[in-house]
Amino acid sequence: MIRFYCIGASVPYGEKMLGKKIKELREENGLKQKDVANALKVSPQAVSLWKTDGADPDIINIKKLAVFFNVTTDELLDFKVEL
């Protein structure tokens, strides 16, 4: 059986944690939501929704976020697989 988990928490994959990770990375880099929005060419409202898990970024913006913060998409999504 394969199980999917979010790293750092013993919760099954699917728990809303992406917003928390985006906020953490943004704050670690001393950035404001508008800085991230400008870099990704999205509205500040979109970044705000991501931060609060009101919406998830699409796959293109997930990749852009990973590149912007210099992390892998797995790190951004806090993802690991247990075989």
N, C-alpha and C positions, 0 to 999 in steps of 0.2 A: 504494500500500500504506500502510495506517495502522499505526503502531507505538505501543505504549504503554510509557512509561518512568517509573520513579521518579525524581523530581528529585534532583539531588545525587549520583546514582550512575548509571553507565552499565549498569544491569541492567534486563532486561525487567520489566514490571509483573508482580507476583505474588510477587516476592521478599518475604520477611517483613521489613518495616521499620516497620510501624505501632507495634509495641511500643516500638521505639527512639524514635520521634517522641513517643509519649505520655510516656515517661520524661523526654525532653528538655524538653517543655513543662511537665511537673510540676515538675521541678527548677528551671527558669527562673523559675517563679512561687513558689518556696519552699514547695511543697506536699508533703504526704505522701500515700501511696497511700490512706490512710483518708479524707483530705480529698476526694479525687476520688471515692471510693466513696460517701461521704455526699452529695456534691453530685448525683451521678447516681442515687442510691438503688439501688446495687448493692452486692454484698459486696466487702470488701477482697480476698478471694481471686480474684474476677473481675478486678479491676484488676491483681492480681499475674500472673494468666494472660495478660492482654493485654500486659503489660510484657515478659514472656518469650516472647511469640509462641506460648504454649501453646494459646491460643484467640483468636479475633477477636471484637470487639464486634459486636453486630448493628447493622443500619442505623440503628435509633432511637438507640442509644448512640453511634454514630459522629457523628450530628447533635448529640446532647447534648454530646459531647466538644468538637466544633468550637465550639459556642456558649459552653461553659464557658471554653475557652482563647482565645476571641475570634479564631479563625482560620477559614478556609473549609474545607470538607470536602476540597477538592483539596489544600490545604496540609497538612492533617492526614494525608491518605493519600499525600502526597509524589508527586502525580500530574500528569503532563502528557501531551499527545497530540502526536505528530509527524505531520503530513500530508505 
